[in-house]
Amino acid sequence: MNKPVHNFQKSFGEFFDVAHTFAFWKARVALYAILKMLGAGKGDEVILPGYTCVMDVNPIKYLRANPVYVDIEPKTFNIDVSLLEEKITEKTKVIIAQHTYGYPCDMDSILEIANRKGIPVIEDCCLAIGSKYKGKTVGTFGKAAYFSFQWNKPFTTGLGGIAVTSDDDLSGKIKQLCKEQLIQASKKEVFMLAMQLALYRMFIYPGTTAFAQSAFRYLTKKGLVVGSSGTCEYQPEMPGDFLKAMSSVQACSGLRQLKKLKENISHRKKIAKLYDVLLTEKGWMPRDYDTSIMDPVMVRYPVRIKEKNLALEKAAGAGIELGSWFECPLHPIETPLGLYDYKLGMCPEAEKAAKEVVNIPVHPRVSEKTARKTVEFITRYTQVP
Ligand SMILES: *Cc1c(COP(=O)(O)O)cnc(C)c1O
Protein backbone atom coordinates (compact mmCIF):
# COMPACT_ATOMS: atom_id res chain seq x y z
CA MET A 1 0.00 0.00 0.00
CA ASN A 2 1.27 3.48 -0.73
CA LYS A 3 2.49 5.68 2.06
CA PRO A 4 -0.08 8.53 2.05
CA VAL A 5 -2.97 6.04 2.22
CA HIS A 6 -1.26 4.20 5.05
CA ASN A 7 -0.66 7.47 6.92
CA PHE A 8 -4.19 8.68 6.37
CA GLN A 9 -5.66 5.43 7.68
CA LYS A 10 -3.45 5.60 10.73
CA SER A 11 -4.22 9.26 11.49
CA PHE A 12 -7.94 8.78 10.99
CA GLY A 13 -7.92 5.80 13.36
CA GLU A 14 -6.07 7.81 15.97
CA PHE A 15 -8.44 10.76 15.69
CA PHE A 16 -11.49 8.55 16.22
CA ASP A 17 -9.82 6.06 18.53
CA VAL A 18 -10.64 2.99 16.46
CA ALA A 19 -8.22 0.13 16.04
CA HIS A 20 -8.57 -0.63 12.33
CA THR A 21 -9.26 1.59 9.32
CA PHE A 22 -9.54 0.78 5.61
CA ALA A 23 -9.66 3.60 3.07
CA PHE A 24 -11.47 3.23 -0.25
CA TRP A 25 -12.24 5.18 -3.42
CA LYS A 26 -15.77 5.84 -2.06
CA ALA A 27 -17.76 5.09 1.10
CA ARG A 28 -20.04 2.69 -0.72
CA VAL A 29 -17.04 0.40 -1.26
CA ALA A 30 -16.37 0.53 2.48
CA LEU A 31 -19.97 -0.47 3.16
CA TYR A 32 -19.72 -3.31 0.65
CA ALA A 33 -16.55 -4.62 2.29
CA ILE A 34 -18.11 -4.52 5.77
CA LEU A 35 -21.35 -6.19 4.69
CA LYS A 36 -19.60 -8.89 2.72
CA MET A 37 -17.22 -9.70 5.52
CA LEU A 38 -20.09 -9.86 8.00
CA GLY A 39 -21.39 -12.58 5.74
CA ALA A 40 -24.31 -10.80 4.08
CA GLY A 41 -25.27 -12.68 0.94
CA LYS A 42 -28.10 -14.02 -1.15
CA GLY A 43 -31.48 -13.81 0.55
CA ASP A 44 -30.21 -12.13 3.69
CA GLU A 45 -31.91 -8.99 4.95
CA VAL A 46 -30.22 -5.72 5.80
CA ILE A 47 -32.22 -3.18 7.78
CA LEU A 48 -31.73 0.52 7.11
CA PRO A 49 -33.80 3.71 7.26
CA GLY A 50 -36.07 4.45 4.30
CA TYR A 51 -34.51 7.90 4.13
CA THR A 52 -31.08 7.42 2.70
CA CYS A 53 -28.90 7.61 -0.35
CA VAL A 54 -29.31 4.90 -3.00
CA MET A 55 -25.56 4.40 -2.83
CA ASP A 56 -26.16 2.83 0.57
CA VAL A 57 -28.57 0.33 -0.94
CA ASN A 58 -26.42 -0.65 -3.91
CA PRO A 59 -23.86 -2.66 -1.91
CA ILE A 60 -26.73 -4.63 -0.34
CA LYS A 61 -28.11 -5.39 -3.80
CA TYR A 62 -24.66 -6.22 -5.21
CA LEU A 63 -24.46 -8.95 -2.56
CA ARG A 64 -27.91 -10.23 -3.58
CA ALA A 65 -29.21 -9.42 -0.12
CA ASN A 66 -32.49 -7.57 0.42
CA PRO A 67 -32.88 -4.09 1.89
CA VAL A 68 -35.58 -3.76 4.55
CA TYR A 69 -36.62 -0.16 5.13
CA VAL A 70 -37.66 1.27 8.48
CA ASP A 71 -39.46 4.60 8.66
CA ILE A 72 -37.88 7.58 10.39
CA GLU A 73 -38.71 9.58 13.44
CA PRO A 74 -39.60 13.10 12.23
CA LYS A 75 -37.41 15.26 14.49
CA THR A 76 -33.99 13.75 13.88
CA PHE A 77 -34.75 11.92 10.62
CA ASN A 78 -33.17 8.79 12.12
CA ILE A 79 -34.57 5.28 12.27
CA ASP A 80 -37.72 5.12 14.41
CA VAL A 81 -36.64 2.57 17.00
CA SER A 82 -40.22 1.77 17.93
CA LEU A 83 -40.58 0.22 14.45
CA LEU A 84 -37.28 -1.61 14.41
CA GLU A 85 -37.99 -4.82 16.24
CA GLU A 86 -40.97 -5.82 14.11
CA LYS A 87 -38.74 -5.67 11.00
CA ILE A 88 -36.32 -8.24 12.34
CA THR A 89 -36.70 -11.77 10.98
CA GLU A 90 -34.52 -14.87 11.04
CA LYS A 91 -32.98 -13.60 7.79
CA THR A 92 -31.81 -10.27 9.26
CA LYS A 93 -28.05 -10.13 8.91
CA VAL A 94 -27.16 -6.54 9.71
CA ILE A 95 -28.76 -3.33 10.97
CA ILE A 96 -27.45 -0.07 9.54
CA ALA A 97 -27.75 2.88 11.92
CA GLN A 98 -27.48 6.01 9.79
CA HIS A 99 -26.79 9.22 11.69
CA THR A 100 -28.80 11.57 9.49
CA TYR A 101 -27.72 15.20 8.92
CA GLY A 102 -25.41 14.80 11.91
CA TYR A 103 -27.98 13.80 14.54
CA PRO A 104 -26.81 10.64 16.28
CA CYS A 105 -29.25 7.73 16.33
CA ASP A 106 -30.74 6.45 19.56
CA MET A 107 -27.85 4.01 19.95
CA ASP A 108 -28.91 2.64 23.36
CA SER A 109 -32.24 1.42 22.01
CA ILE A 110 -30.80 0.14 18.73
CA LEU A 111 -28.01 -1.77 20.46
CA GLU A 112 -30.35 -3.16 23.11
CA ILE A 113 -32.60 -4.67 20.42
CA ALA A 114 -29.71 -5.78 18.21
CA ASN A 115 -27.78 -7.40 21.05
CA ARG A 116 -30.83 -9.22 22.29
CA LYS A 117 -31.37 -10.60 18.78
CA GLY A 118 -27.67 -11.20 18.14
CA ILE A 119 -27.49 -8.97 15.06
CA PRO A 120 -24.48 -6.74 14.32
CA VAL A 121 -25.03 -3.01 13.96
CA ILE A 122 -22.97 -0.92 11.59
CA GLU A 123 -23.03 2.86 11.68
CA ASP A 124 -23.35 5.07 8.63
CA CYS A 125 -21.36 8.14 9.67
CA CYS A 126 -21.26 9.69 6.20
CA LEU A 127 -23.18 12.73 7.44
CA ALA A 128 -22.01 12.81 11.04
CA ILE A 129 -18.30 13.18 11.49
CA GLY A 130 -17.58 14.02 15.12
CA SER A 131 -21.17 13.83 16.42
CA LYS A 132 -21.48 12.46 19.93
CA TYR A 133 -24.09 10.38 21.70
CA LYS A 134 -23.86 10.36 25.49
CA GLY A 135 -20.35 11.78 25.21
CA LYS A 136 -19.07 9.07 22.86
CA THR A 137 -18.24 9.70 19.20
CA VAL A 138 -20.42 8.05 16.56
CA GLY A 139 -18.61 5.35 14.65
CA THR A 140 -17.47 3.65 17.84
CA PHE A 141 -20.75 2.04 18.94
CA GLY A 142 -21.35 -0.68 16.40
CA LYS A 143 -19.38 -3.61 15.05
CA ALA A 144 -18.07 -1.31 12.33
CA ALA A 145 -18.76 2.08 10.77
CA TYR A 146 -18.07 3.93 7.56
CA PHE A 147 -17.52 7.55 6.60
CA SER A 148 -17.73 9.28 3.21
CA PHE A 149 -15.43 12.06 2.00
CA GLN A 150 -17.48 12.93 -1.08
CA TRP A 151 -17.94 16.61 -2.07
CA ASN A 152 -21.07 17.20 0.00
CA LYS A 153 -19.82 15.62 3.16
CA PRO A 154 -18.46 17.38 6.26
CA PHE A 155 -14.92 16.37 5.42
CA THR A 156 -13.99 15.98 1.80
CA THR A 157 -11.25 14.46 -0.31
CA GLY A 158 -13.33 14.94 -3.48
CA LEU A 159 -14.37 11.32 -3.39
CA GLY A 160 -13.40 8.81 -0.75
CA GLY A 161 -14.51 6.70 2.14
CA ILE A 162 -13.27 4.68 5.05
CA ALA A 163 -14.38 1.63 7.01
CA VAL A 164 -13.51 1.55 10.70
CA THR A 165 -13.77 -1.23 13.25
CA SER A 166 -12.29 -2.24 16.54
CA ASP A 167 -13.25 -5.87 15.98
CA ASP A 168 -10.07 -7.85 15.23
CA ASP A 169 -11.84 -10.73 13.53
CA LEU A 170 -13.82 -8.49 11.14
CA SER A 171 -10.74 -6.40 10.52
CA GLY A 172 -8.74 -9.48 9.49
CA LYS A 173 -11.43 -10.41 6.99
CA ILE A 174 -11.63 -6.90 5.47
CA LYS A 175 -7.86 -6.83 5.21
CA GLN A 176 -7.95 -10.09 3.27
CA LEU A 177 -10.65 -8.78 0.93
CA CYS A 178 -8.61 -5.64 0.29
CA LYS A 179 -5.52 -7.68 -0.48
CA GLU A 180 -7.30 -10.02 -2.86
CA GLN A 181 -9.89 -7.86 -4.57
CA LEU A 182 -9.13 -4.15 -4.44
CA ILE A 183 -8.00 -2.52 -7.65
CA GLN A 184 -6.35 0.85 -8.13
CA ALA A 185 -8.23 3.69 -9.83
CA SER A 186 -6.94 4.43 -13.32
CA LYS A 187 -4.37 7.19 -13.86
CA LYS A 188 -7.00 9.13 -15.76
CA GLU A 189 -9.53 8.97 -12.91
CA VAL A 190 -6.94 10.04 -10.36
CA PHE A 191 -5.75 12.87 -12.61
CA MET A 192 -9.28 14.16 -13.13
CA LEU A 193 -10.01 13.96 -9.42
CA ALA A 194 -6.84 15.92 -8.64
CA MET A 195 -7.92 18.62 -11.13
CA GLN A 196 -11.37 18.78 -9.57
CA LEU A 197 -9.93 19.08 -6.09
CA ALA A 198 -7.77 21.98 -7.25
CA LEU A 199 -10.76 23.69 -8.91
CA TYR A 200 -12.89 23.03 -5.86
CA ARG A 201 -10.42 24.77 -3.61
CA MET A 202 -10.31 27.77 -5.95
CA PHE A 203 -13.93 28.25 -6.86
CA ILE A 204 -16.42 26.76 -4.49
CA TYR A 205 -17.87 29.13 -1.99
CA PRO A 206 -21.52 29.38 -0.92
CA GLY A 207 -22.85 31.48 -3.79
CA THR A 208 -21.42 29.27 -6.49
CA THR A 209 -21.96 25.89 -4.96
CA ALA A 210 -25.42 25.31 -6.38
CA PHE A 211 -24.13 26.23 -9.83
CA ALA A 212 -20.95 24.19 -9.44
CA GLN A 213 -22.89 21.18 -8.25
CA SER A 214 -25.31 21.19 -11.11
CA ALA A 215 -22.40 21.69 -13.51
CA PHE A 216 -20.62 18.71 -11.96
CA ARG A 217 -23.74 16.61 -12.20
CA TYR A 218 -24.22 17.52 -15.85
CA LEU A 219 -20.62 16.87 -16.80
CA THR A 220 -20.68 13.60 -14.89
CA LYS A 221 -23.64 12.40 -16.92
CA LYS A 222 -21.65 13.22 -20.04
CA GLY A 223 -18.74 11.18 -18.67
CA LEU A 224 -16.46 14.21 -18.50
CA VAL A 225 -15.63 14.20 -14.80
CA VAL A 226 -15.22 11.55 -12.15
CA GLY A 227 -18.48 12.28 -10.44
CA SER A 228 -19.61 10.63 -7.28
CA SER A 229 -22.06 8.43 -9.17
CA GLY A 230 -22.12 7.35 -12.81
CA THR A 231 -25.44 6.56 -14.50
CA CYS A 232 -24.75 2.84 -14.10
CA GLU A 233 -24.82 3.29 -10.33
CA TYR A 234 -28.54 3.90 -10.38
CA GLN A 235 -28.90 0.22 -11.21
CA PRO A 236 -28.53 -2.55 -8.66
CA GLU A 237 -25.73 -4.24 -10.66
CA MET A 238 -22.16 -3.96 -9.50
CA PRO A 239 -19.93 -2.05 -11.95
CA GLY A 240 -16.81 -4.02 -12.95
CA ASP A 241 -14.45 -1.47 -11.44
CA PHE A 242 -16.39 -0.94 -8.21
CA LEU A 243 -13.89 -2.28 -5.70
CA LYS A 244 -11.36 0.52 -5.87
CA ALA A 245 -8.77 1.54 -3.32
CA MET A 246 -8.22 5.10 -2.15
CA SER A 247 -5.61 6.90 -4.24
CA SER A 248 -2.73 8.86 -2.76
CA VAL A 249 -4.22 12.12 -4.09
CA GLN A 250 -7.27 11.53 -1.88
CA ALA A 251 -5.16 10.44 1.08
CA CYS A 252 -2.98 13.57 0.91
CA SER A 253 -6.08 15.73 0.78
CA GLY A 254 -7.51 13.75 3.71
CA LEU A 255 -4.38 14.27 5.79
CA ARG A 256 -4.62 18.02 5.22
CA GLN A 257 -8.30 18.01 6.15
CA LEU A 258 -7.70 15.98 9.27
CA LYS A 259 -5.44 18.74 10.59
CA LYS A 260 -8.37 21.14 10.26
CA LEU A 261 -11.05 18.77 11.49
CA LYS A 262 -11.37 20.14 15.03
CA GLU A 263 -11.82 23.65 13.65
CA ASN A 264 -14.28 22.35 11.05
CA ILE A 265 -16.33 20.67 13.79
CA SER A 266 -16.45 23.70 16.08
CA HIS A 267 -17.39 25.94 13.15
CA ARG A 268 -20.28 23.64 12.24
CA LYS A 269 -21.53 23.70 15.82
CA LYS A 270 -21.23 27.47 16.01
CA ILE A 271 -23.13 28.12 12.78
CA ALA A 272 -25.85 25.59 13.66
CA LYS A 273 -26.36 27.32 17.01
CA LEU A 274 -26.48 30.67 15.23
CA TYR A 275 -29.23 29.28 12.97
CA ASP A 276 -31.10 28.11 16.08
CA VAL A 277 -31.01 31.67 17.41
CA LEU A 278 -31.78 33.46 14.13
CA LEU A 279 -34.66 31.15 13.26
CA THR A 280 -36.12 31.55 16.74
CA GLU A 281 -35.95 35.34 16.36
CA LYS A 282 -38.02 34.95 13.20
CA GLY A 283 -40.63 32.94 15.07
CA TRP A 284 -39.47 29.67 13.51
CA MET A 285 -38.81 26.45 15.38
CA PRO A 286 -35.12 25.65 15.59
CA ARG A 287 -33.65 22.14 15.82
CA ASP A 288 -35.44 19.93 18.30
CA TYR A 289 -33.34 17.18 19.86
CA ASP A 290 -32.41 16.00 23.32
CA THR A 291 -29.37 18.12 24.19
CA SER A 292 -28.66 16.07 27.31
CA ILE A 293 -27.92 13.02 25.14
CA MET A 294 -26.90 14.32 21.73
CA ASP A 295 -24.09 16.56 20.65
CA PRO A 296 -24.59 16.67 16.89
CA VAL A 297 -22.12 17.98 14.32
CA MET A 298 -24.37 18.86 11.42
CA VAL A 299 -23.42 18.23 7.81
CA ARG A 300 -26.19 20.66 6.87
CA TYR A 301 -29.03 22.17 8.88
CA PRO A 302 -32.40 20.72 7.83
CA VAL A 303 -35.60 22.78 7.85
CA ARG A 304 -39.06 21.79 6.70
CA ILE A 305 -40.92 24.17 4.44
CA LYS A 306 -44.11 24.04 2.41
CA GLU A 307 -42.65 25.40 -0.81
CA LYS A 308 -39.58 23.19 -1.27
CA ASN A 309 -39.42 23.25 -5.06
CA LEU A 310 -40.02 26.96 -5.32
CA ALA A 311 -37.37 27.75 -2.72
CA LEU A 312 -34.83 25.55 -4.50
CA GLU A 313 -35.63 27.26 -7.77
CA LYS A 314 -35.17 30.74 -6.31
CA ALA A 315 -32.11 29.95 -4.20
CA ALA A 316 -29.52 29.75 -6.96
CA GLY A 317 -30.51 33.14 -8.37
CA ALA A 318 -30.43 34.68 -4.90
CA GLY A 319 -26.93 33.33 -4.27
CA ILE A 320 -28.17 31.06 -1.50
CA GLU A 321 -26.77 27.58 -1.04
CA LEU A 322 -29.86 25.50 -0.46
CA GLY A 323 -29.63 21.71 -0.45
CA SER A 324 -32.41 19.42 -1.66
CA TRP A 325 -31.52 16.14 -0.02
CA PHE A 326 -32.97 13.79 0.56
CA GLU A 327 -35.22 14.21 -2.48
CA CYS A 328 -36.93 10.84 -2.05
CA PRO A 329 -36.63 7.86 0.31
CA LEU A 330 -33.61 6.67 -1.70
CA HIS A 331 -31.94 9.89 -2.85
CA PRO A 332 -31.66 11.14 -5.59
CA ILE A 333 -35.00 11.60 -7.34
CA GLU A 334 -33.75 9.63 -10.37
CA THR A 335 -33.56 6.39 -8.36
CA PRO A 336 -35.83 3.70 -9.80
CA LEU A 337 -37.33 2.87 -6.39
CA GLY A 338 -38.91 -0.39 -7.55
CA LEU A 339 -35.54 -1.90 -8.46
CA TYR A 340 -34.52 -1.31 -4.86
CA ASP A 341 -37.64 -2.92 -3.35
CA TYR A 342 -39.04 0.40 -2.13
CA LYS A 343 -42.78 0.80 -2.59
CA LEU A 344 -44.38 4.19 -2.10
CA GLY A 345 -46.18 4.27 1.23
CA MET A 346 -43.63 2.04 2.98
CA CYS A 347 -42.14 4.88 5.03
CA PRO A 348 -44.68 7.72 5.26
CA GLU A 349 -42.58 9.96 7.52
CA ALA A 350 -39.60 9.61 5.20
CA GLU A 351 -41.72 10.46 2.18
CA LYS A 352 -43.14 13.48 3.97
CA ALA A 353 -39.65 14.64 4.95
CA ALA A 354 -38.45 14.23 1.36
CA LYS A 355 -41.21 16.59 0.21
CA GLU A 356 -40.52 19.21 2.89
CA VAL A 357 -36.89 19.24 3.92
CA VAL A 358 -34.35 21.62 2.48
CA ASN A 359 -31.00 22.10 4.13
CA ILE A 360 -28.83 25.14 4.72
CA PRO A 361 -25.04 25.11 4.96
CA VAL A 362 -22.88 25.12 8.08
CA HIS A 363 -19.52 24.31 6.46
CA PRO A 364 -16.32 26.24 7.10
CA ARG A 365 -16.97 28.73 4.27
CA VAL A 366 -20.22 29.92 5.85
CA SER A 367 -19.72 33.19 7.67
CA GLU A 368 -22.10 34.80 10.12
CA LYS A 369 -23.17 37.14 7.33
CA THR A 370 -23.96 34.23 4.99
CA ALA A 371 -25.93 32.58 7.78
CA ARG A 372 -28.02 35.74 8.30
CA LYS A 373 -28.65 36.10 4.57
CA THR A 374 -29.65 32.44 4.36
CA VAL A 375 -32.12 32.79 7.24
CA GLU A 376 -33.59 35.96 5.65
CA PHE A 377 -34.15 33.94 2.49
CA ILE A 378 -35.57 30.78 3.95
CA THR A 379 -37.96 32.45 6.39
CA ARG A 380 -39.81 34.03 3.47
CA TYR A 381 -41.32 30.56 3.02
CA THR A 382 -43.66 28.70 5.35
CA GLN A 383 -42.25 26.40 7.96
CA VAL A 384 -43.92 23.04 8.40
CA PRO A 385 -43.99 21.94 12.04
C1 LIG B 1 -22.91 10.15 0.66
C2 LIG B 1 -23.51 9.06 1.40
C3 LIG B 1 -23.13 7.74 1.17
C4 LIG B 1 -22.20 7.31 0.06
O1 LIG B 1 -20.94 7.88 0.07
P1 LIG B 1 -19.97 7.73 -1.21
O2 LIG B 1 -18.62 8.12 -0.69
O3 LIG B 1 -20.47 8.68 -2.25
O4 LIG B 1 -20.02 6.33 -1.66
C5 LIG B 1 -23.70 6.78 1.97
N1 LIG B 1 -24.59 7.08 2.94
C6 LIG B 1 -24.98 8.34 3.17
C7 LIG B 1 -25.97 8.62 4.25
C8 LIG B 1 -24.46 9.36 2.41
O5 LIG B 1 -24.87 10.61 2.64
The ligand as a MOL file (V3000), in Angstrom:
LIG
                    3D

  0  0  0     0  0            999 V3000
M  V30 BEGIN CTAB
M  V30 COUNTS 15 15 0 0 0
M  V30 BEGIN ATOM
M  V30 1 C -22.9080 10.1490 0.6560 0
M  V30 2 C -23.5110 9.0620 1.3980 0
M  V30 3 C -23.1280 7.7370 1.1660 0
M  V30 4 C -22.2000 7.3090 0.0560 0
M  V30 5 O -20.9440 7.8840 0.0680 0
M  V30 6 P -19.9660 7.7340 -1.2110 0
M  V30 7 O -18.6210 8.1230 -0.6850 0
M  V30 8 O -20.4680 8.6850 -2.2530 0
M  V30 9 O -20.0160 6.3270 -1.6600 0
M  V30 10 C -23.6990 6.7750 1.9740 0
M  V30 11 N -24.5890 7.0800 2.9410 0
M  V30 12 C -24.9810 8.3350 3.1710 0
M  V30 13 C -25.9740 8.6220 4.2450 0
M  V30 14 C -24.4570 9.3630 2.4110 0
M  V30 15 O -24.8720 10.6110 2.6440 0
M  V30 END ATOM
M  V30 BEGIN BOND
M  V30 1 1 1 2
M  V30 2 1 2 3
M  V30 3 2 2 14
M  V30 4 1 3 4
M  V30 5 2 3 10
M  V30 6 1 4 5
M  V30 7 1 5 6
M  V30 8 2 6 7
M  V30 9 1 6 8
M  V30 10 1 6 9
M  V30 11 1 10 11
M  V30 12 2 11 12
M  V30 13 1 12 13
M  V30 14 1 12 14
M  V30 15 1 14 15
M  V30 END BOND
M  V30 END CTAB
M  END
